[in-house]
Amino acid sequence: MSYQDAMNSLLQNGFVNIVTILDANGGVYWTNQPEWQFDGAEVLKSWKNKEPGVNIAGTRFSSMVNDLERGHYIARNVGGAGTVVIVRAPNGYFFLTWTSGEANLPTNNIHAEVAKMAALFK
């Protein structure tokens, strides 16, 4: 399975709206929304520094789960602008996803689906 196949699976089943795969330095490897602009290196730096939140595409997301050991990060926008999940794949890439606030999906379900896909890439 390719990265694109894995991410398209997440998109098709409605768990995420936007997917960006970042390399270890925060560079964009693949995304389904090229116009969704943000500084990947800065997002990863904020996560690694355990800052209280991240800024992505002009929106502030507050950290909910920041587990560097396991490579998991979950943040939510308090104004209802959605949820961001970042999962480090075993091969060192990062799967960064955004789910709209209108999706009404439990954060745990979104995280579990993204983590399952990221785990496929060793």
N, C-alpha and C positions, 0 to 999 in steps of 0.2 A: 504494500500500500504506500502511495506517495503522500507527502505532506498535503498536497492539494486535495487528494481523495479523503484524507482524514478530516480536514477542515470543512470540506464540502459536506461531509456526513453530518458534522455538527450544525452547519447552517441549514441543511435540509430538514433535520429533525426539530428545528426551532429553539435549540438551546442557546444559540448565539446569533447575533446579527452581524457582527464584524469580527474578523479574525486577522491577526497579524502575527507572523512568525519572525522572531528576532534572532540574530546570531548572538554569540557570547558578548559582543561589544555593543549590542543594541541596534545594529544595522538591520534594516528590513530585508528579510530573505524572501517573503511572500506575503501578500495581503489580498483580500477580496475587495478592499475599498481603498485604492491608491489616494483618493482625495482626503482621506482621514489622516491628517498630518499631526505628528507629535515627535518629540525627541526621544527615541528609544533608549539611548544611552542615559539620558537624564531620568527616565522612568525607572530603569534598572538600578541606577545610583540611589534614587529615593528609597526604593525597596530595600536595597542592601544596607542603607544607613538607618533603616527602621524609622523613617520619617512618618508623621501621622497621616500622610496622604500623598497622592500623586496627582499631577496635572496631565491630562491627556486630551488633546484636541480642544483646548480651551475650557475644559470642564474639570473641576476639582472633585476627586474621589477620596473619601475618608477610609483609611485602613481598618479592616475588620479582622483579617487573619494575615499574619506576617511570619511565616515559618521558613526561614532561610535554610535550615537543616534539610527539610523535606522538599524545598523548592516550590512552595505554594504561597500565593498572595491573593487576597480577595479584598476589594474595596468597593464601596457603594457611594453614590452621590446622594446626599441627604435631601436634595431638592427633587428627587425622583428621576434623575437623568440616567439611571441605569446602574449596572454592576460591571466591574472589571475583574477578570480573573487572569492571573499569570501563573503558568506552571512550567517549571524547568524540565525539559525532556532529558532522558538519560544521556543523549549524545551532546548535551550542552546548549542546544537551542532553547528558546523560550516561546511558549504559546501564549499570546496575549489576546484575550477575547473581550468583547463588550456585548452585553445584553441589555436591551432597552428596559426602562422601568415599567413599560406597559406589558411586558411578557408575563409578569406575575409568577415567575418560576422561583422556587426555593433556591437560595444561594448554594446550598449543599448539593442540589441536583446539578446545577450548572458546573460547579467545581468538579464533581465526580465525573461528569462526561468529558470535560476538557482534560482532566488528569488521565483518564482511560486512553484517550487518543495520544497524548504526549508519551505515555509509557510504551507505546509501540515502537518508538524510534530510539534504538540503542546504538 
